[in-house]
């Protein structure tokens, strides 16, 4: 006899429940610190899901978005070598090649030999790739404005300053953790 009843969806415990469980198991826990760190982690996770849904609606993946963003951040004419792209994204050259192949096939980037050095390959953002990047930025801006709508300008400024201080602390303590955490794998 098979059980056809649906299993209830597992719910993540509330922050208060999580902190209470941690305190029960680890008495030295500072609940204020844990509340901040856990809230930041959950916010980051949920924002990544939201951004992933937005780029998927545009027909691109998070991985492709990362390449588009990296090319835009490089400045006009939005060109980098595959090795530099791989380094900036924390990818292996093989993984970068696969990603570039897929994106070139989709018309988001071109891959051509450098006219000044025929051995070197250059990856360049196409008009289609830039259009996708701009559409994603418009969607993200709307989402981010909605996310922060309940904060005053002063609160936004204070929160930004606090988060930058935390980021600087992590960057100082973990200077090699800017990209993918390949050393943890």
C-alpha positions as CSV (number, residue, x, y, z in Angstrom):
1,X,0.0,0.0,0.0
2,X,1.5,3.3,-1.0
3,X,1.2,6.5,1.0
4,X,-0.3,9.1,-1.3
5,X,-0.6,11.8,1.4
6,X,1.6,14.8,0.7
7,X,4.5,15.5,3.1
8,X,4.3,19.0,4.7
9,X,6.9,21.4,3.4
10,X,9.7,21.8,5.9
11,X,9.9,25.3,7.2
12,X,13.0,27.1,8.2
13,X,12.9,27.9,11.9
14,X,12.4,31.6,12.8
15,X,15.5,33.5,13.8
16,X,14.3,33.5,17.4
17,X,13.9,29.7,17.2
18,X,17.3,29.2,15.6
19,X,19.0,31.4,18.2
20,X,17.2,29.7,21.1
21,X,18.3,26.3,19.7
22,X,21.9,27.5,19.3
23,X,21.9,28.9,22.9
24,X,20.6,25.6,24.2
25,X,23.4,23.7,22.5
26,X,26.2,26.4,22.8
27,X,25.9,28.5,26.0
28,X,28.7,30.9,25.0
29,X,26.7,32.3,22.1
30,X,26.1,36.0,21.9
31,X,22.4,36.2,20.8
32,X,22.9,39.8,19.4
33,X,25.8,38.7,17.2
34,X,24.0,35.5,16.1
35,X,20.8,37.5,15.2
36,X,22.8,39.9,13.0
37,X,24.9,37.2,11.3
38,X,21.9,34.9,10.8
39,X,19.8,37.7,9.4
40,X,22.5,38.7,7.0
41,X,22.9,35.1,5.8
42,X,19.2,34.7,5.2
43,X,18.9,38.0,3.5
44,X,21.8,37.2,1.2
45,X,20.3,33.8,0.4
46,X,16.8,35.2,-0.4
47,X,18.3,38.1,-2.4
48,X,20.3,35.6,-4.5
49,X,17.1,33.6,-5.2
50,X,15.3,36.8,-6.2
51,X,18.1,37.9,-8.5
52,X,18.3,34.4,-10.0
53,X,14.6,34.5,-10.8
54,X,15.0,37.9,-12.5
55,X,17.9,36.8,-14.8
56,X,16.1,33.6,-15.6
57,X,13.1,35.7,-16.7
58,X,15.5,37.3,-19.2
59,X,16.7,33.9,-20.5
60,X,20.1,34.0,-18.9
61,X,21.7,32.1,-16.0
62,X,23.3,33.5,-12.9
63,X,26.6,32.3,-14.3
64,X,26.0,34.2,-17.5
65,X,25.0,37.3,-15.5
66,X,28.3,37.1,-13.7
67,X,30.2,37.2,-17.0
68,X,28.1,40.1,-18.3
69,X,28.7,42.1,-15.1
70,X,32.4,41.4,-15.1
71,X,32.7,42.7,-18.7
72,X,30.7,45.8,-17.9
73,X,32.8,46.5,-14.9
74,X,35.9,46.3,-17.0
75,X,34.7,49.4,-18.8
76,X,34.2,50.3,-22.5
77,X,34.9,48.6,-24.8
78,X,33.8,45.7,-22.4
79,X,36.6,43.3,-23.4
80,X,38.7,40.9,-21.4
81,X,40.8,37.8,-22.1
82,X,39.3,34.5,-21.0
83,X,42.1,34.1,-18.4
84,X,41.3,37.4,-16.8
85,X,37.6,36.6,-16.8
86,X,38.3,33.2,-15.1
87,X,40.5,34.9,-12.5
88,X,38.0,37.6,-11.7
89,X,35.2,35.0,-11.4
90,X,37.2,32.4,-9.5
91,X,36.8,29.8,-12.2
92,X,39.1,27.3,-13.8
93,X,40.1,28.1,-17.4
94,X,38.1,25.0,-18.6
95,X,34.9,26.2,-16.8
96,X,35.4,29.7,-18.3
97,X,35.8,28.3,-21.8
98,X,32.6,26.3,-21.5
99,X,30.7,29.4,-20.2
100,X,32.1,31.6,-23.0
101,X,31.2,28.9,-25.7
102,X,27.6,28.9,-24.4
103,X,27.4,32.7,-24.2
104,X,28.9,33.2,-27.7
105,X,26.3,30.7,-29.0
106,X,23.6,32.8,-27.4
107,X,24.9,36.0,-28.9
108,X,25.8,37.6,-25.6
109,X,29.6,37.8,-26.2
110,X,32.0,37.4,-29.1
111,X,35.3,35.6,-28.9
112,X,37.9,36.8,-31.4
113,X,41.7,36.8,-31.8
114,X,43.4,39.9,-30.6
115,X,44.5,41.9,-33.7
116,X,47.7,42.9,-31.9
117,X,48.6,39.5,-30.6
118,X,47.0,36.6,-32.7
119,X,47.7,34.1,-29.9
120,X,45.5,36.0,-27.4
121,X,41.7,35.7,-27.5
122,X,39.4,38.5,-26.5
123,X,35.9,38.1,-25.2
124,X,33.7,41.1,-25.9
125,X,30.2,42.1,-24.8
126,X,27.7,42.2,-27.7
127,X,24.9,44.7,-28.0
128,X,22.5,41.8,-27.0
129,X,24.7,41.1,-23.9
130,X,24.6,44.7,-22.9
131,X,20.9,44.9,-23.4
132,X,20.4,41.8,-21.1
133,X,22.7,43.4,-18.5
134,X,20.7,46.7,-18.6
135,X,17.4,44.8,-18.3
136,X,18.7,42.9,-15.3
137,X,20.0,46.1,-13.7
138,X,16.5,47.7,-14.2
139,X,14.9,44.7,-12.5
140,X,17.4,44.6,-9.7
141,X,17.1,48.4,-9.0
142,X,13.3,48.0,-8.7
143,X,13.7,45.0,-6.3
144,X,16.3,46.8,-4.2
145,X,14.3,50.0,-3.9
146,X,11.3,48.0,-2.8
147,X,13.5,46.1,-0.3
148,X,14.7,49.3,1.3
149,X,11.5,51.3,1.0
150,X,10.9,51.3,4.8
151,X,14.3,52.9,5.6
152,X,14.8,56.6,5.6
153,X,17.7,58.1,3.8
154,X,19.6,58.4,7.0
155,X,19.0,54.8,7.9
156,X,20.1,53.7,4.5
157,X,23.3,55.7,4.8
158,X,24.0,54.3,8.3
159,X,23.2,50.7,7.2
160,X,25.5,51.1,4.2
161,X,28.3,52.4,6.4
162,X,27.9,49.6,8.9
163,X,27.9,46.9,6.2
164,X,31.0,48.4,4.6
165,X,32.8,48.3,7.9
166,X,31.8,44.6,8.3
167,X,32.9,43.9,4.7
168,X,36.3,45.6,5.3
169,X,36.8,43.5,8.4
170,X,36.2,40.3,6.5
171,X,38.3,41.4,3.6
172,X,41.2,42.3,6.0
173,X,40.9,39.0,7.9
174,X,40.3,36.8,4.8
175,X,41.9,38.7,1.9
176,X,41.9,35.6,-0.4
177,X,38.1,35.0,0.0
178,X,37.0,37.6,-2.6
179,X,36.0,35.1,-5.2
180,X,34.8,31.6,-5.1
181,X,36.0,29.7,-2.0
182,X,37.8,27.1,-4.0
183,X,40.3,26.5,-1.2
184,X,37.4,25.1,0.9
185,X,36.3,22.4,-1.6
